[in-house]
């Protein structure tokens, strides 16, 4: 967000008091509307109480950016924001499991302990561990989670596009 240029009509900022300050960076102040799970960046010298304008870079991600701005606009107008369609409910569930598995492994958990946390001890104990498909699944969750931590999560922030 930046200050609205003087040649644009003034508009009241009805969300100014609802932005939650999070952290400052060299590019500006990061903030959010927590009740709508929307994040914003206020460019240097701009605050939520200013008359605001949105800056959208014209690049390969423009449609994603416009979608995010539409969700912000709906919150601004007091309407419920549209659901984020970048991931299905099942993809969000697997995302959480991958991150939990990677977090467990980084904190010293064995693959068996990770499988027990995901599937439960009763299910893990039903077959020999060394040949269990749950063992393979736990390893795959850890590897996928580590790939997400290593920057792979950025693909999740973009809508799928046809080539």
C-alpha positions as CSV (number, residue, x, y, z in Angstrom):
1,X,0.0,0.0,0.0
2,X,1.2,3.5,-0.7
3,X,-0.2,7.0,-0.2
4,X,-3.0,7.8,-2.6
5,X,-1.8,10.4,-5.2
6,X,-3.5,13.8,-4.8
7,X,-5.1,13.6,-8.3
8,X,-7.3,10.6,-7.1
9,X,-10.5,11.2,-5.2
10,X,-10.2,10.9,-1.5
11,X,-11.8,7.9,0.2
12,X,-12.1,7.2,3.9
13,X,-10.0,4.4,5.3
14,X,-12.5,2.3,7.2
15,X,-10.0,-0.4,8.0
16,X,-7.2,1.8,9.5
17,X,-7.8,0.7,13.1
18,X,-8.0,-3.0,12.2
19,X,-4.6,-3.5,10.7
20,X,-2.3,-5.4,13.0
21,X,1.3,-4.3,12.9
22,X,3.6,-7.2,12.5
23,X,7.2,-6.3,11.5
24,X,9.2,-3.7,9.7
25,X,11.5,-4.5,6.8
26,X,13.6,-2.5,4.4
27,X,10.7,-2.5,1.9
28,X,8.2,-1.1,4.4
29,X,5.9,-2.2,7.3
30,X,4.2,-5.6,7.0
31,X,0.7,-5.7,8.5
32,X,-2.4,-7.8,8.4
33,X,-6.1,-8.0,8.7
34,X,-6.1,-11.1,11.0
35,X,-9.8,-11.7,10.9
36,X,-9.6,-12.1,7.1
37,X,-6.1,-13.7,6.9
38,X,-5.0,-10.9,4.6
39,X,-1.4,-9.5,4.6
40,X,-0.3,-6.1,3.4
41,X,2.9,-4.2,3.0
42,X,2.9,-0.5,3.7
43,X,5.6,1.2,1.7
44,X,8.0,3.5,3.6
45,X,6.3,6.6,4.9
46,X,2.8,5.1,4.7
47,X,0.6,4.1,7.5
48,X,-2.8,2.5,7.7
49,X,-4.4,5.8,8.6
50,X,-3.3,7.5,5.4
51,X,-5.4,7.8,2.3
52,X,-4.3,4.6,0.6
53,X,-3.7,3.2,-2.9
54,X,-2.7,-0.3,-3.9
55,X,0.4,-0.9,-6.0
56,X,0.3,-4.0,-8.2
57,X,3.4,-5.0,-10.1
58,X,2.6,-6.1,-13.7
59,X,4.3,-9.5,-13.9
60,X,3.5,-13.2,-14.2
61,X,1.7,-13.1,-10.8
62,X,-0.6,-10.2,-11.7
63,X,-3.8,-12.4,-11.6
64,X,-2.8,-13.7,-8.1
65,X,-2.2,-10.1,-6.9
66,X,-5.6,-8.9,-8.3
67,X,-7.3,-11.8,-6.5
68,X,-5.6,-10.8,-3.3
69,X,-6.7,-7.2,-3.8
70,X,-10.2,-8.4,-4.5
71,X,-10.3,-10.2,-1.1
72,X,-8.9,-7.0,0.5
73,X,-11.6,-4.9,-1.2
74,X,-14.3,-7.2,0.1
75,X,-13.0,-6.8,3.6
76,X,-12.8,-3.0,3.1
77,X,-16.4,-2.9,2.1
78,X,-17.5,-5.1,5.0
79,X,-18.3,-8.1,2.9
80,X,-16.9,-11.6,3.6
81,X,-13.8,-12.2,1.5
82,X,-13.9,-14.9,-1.1
83,X,-12.4,-18.2,-0.2
84,X,-8.7,-18.6,-1.2
85,X,-8.8,-21.2,-4.0
86,X,-5.1,-21.8,-4.4
87,X,-5.3,-25.0,-2.4
88,X,-8.1,-27.5,-1.8
89,X,-9.0,-28.7,1.7
90,X,-7.1,-31.9,1.0
91,X,-4.0,-30.0,-0.1
92,X,-4.2,-27.9,3.0
93,X,-4.4,-31.0,5.2
94,X,-1.4,-32.6,3.4
95,X,0.5,-29.3,3.7
96,X,0.0,-29.3,7.5
97,X,1.0,-32.9,7.7
98,X,4.2,-32.3,5.7
99,X,5.2,-29.4,7.9
100,X,4.4,-31.3,11.1
101,X,6.5,-34.2,9.8
102,X,9.5,-32.0,8.9
103,X,9.2,-30.2,12.2
104,X,9.2,-33.5,14.1
105,X,12.3,-34.8,12.2
106,X,14.2,-31.5,12.7
107,X,13.5,-31.9,16.4
108,X,14.9,-35.4,16.6
109,X,11.7,-37.6,16.0
110,X,12.2,-40.9,14.3
111,X,10.1,-41.8,11.2
112,X,8.2,-44.3,13.4
113,X,7.4,-41.5,15.9
114,X,6.2,-39.3,13.1
115,X,4.0,-42.0,11.7
116,X,2.5,-42.6,15.1
117,X,1.8,-38.9,15.4
118,X,0.1,-38.9,12.0
119,X,-1.7,-42.2,11.9
120,X,-1.9,-43.3,15.6
121,X,0.0,-46.1,17.4
122,X,-2.7,-48.7,16.8
123,X,-2.5,-48.4,13.0
124,X,1.4,-48.3,12.9
125,X,1.6,-51.4,15.1
126,X,-0.5,-53.5,12.8
127,X,2.4,-54.5,10.5
128,X,6.2,-54.8,10.5
129,X,7.7,-51.3,10.5
130,X,10.6,-52.0,8.0
131,X,8.1,-53.0,5.2
132,X,5.2,-50.8,6.3
133,X,3.7,-48.4,3.7
134,X,3.2,-46.0,6.6
135,X,7.0,-45.9,7.0
136,X,7.3,-44.9,3.3
137,X,4.5,-42.3,3.8
138,X,6.2,-40.8,6.9
139,X,9.5,-40.5,5.0
140,X,7.7,-38.9,2.0
141,X,6.0,-36.4,4.4
142,X,9.3,-35.5,5.9
143,X,11.0,-35.0,2.5
144,X,8.1,-33.0,1.1
145,X,8.0,-30.9,4.2
146,X,11.7,-30.2,4.0
147,X,11.3,-29.2,0.3
148,X,8.5,-26.8,1.4
149,X,10.7,-25.2,4.0
150,X,13.5,-24.9,1.4
151,X,11.3,-22.6,-0.7
152,X,8.9,-25.0,-2.3
153,X,6.0,-23.3,-0.5
154,X,6.2,-20.4,-3.0
155,X,4.6,-22.6,-5.6
156,X,1.5,-22.9,-3.3
157,X,1.1,-19.2,-3.3
158,X,0.4,-19.1,-7.0
159,X,-2.7,-20.2,-8.9
160,X,-2.2,-23.0,-11.3
161,X,-1.9,-21.7,-14.9
162,X,-2.4,-23.3,-18.2
163,X,0.8,-23.2,-20.3
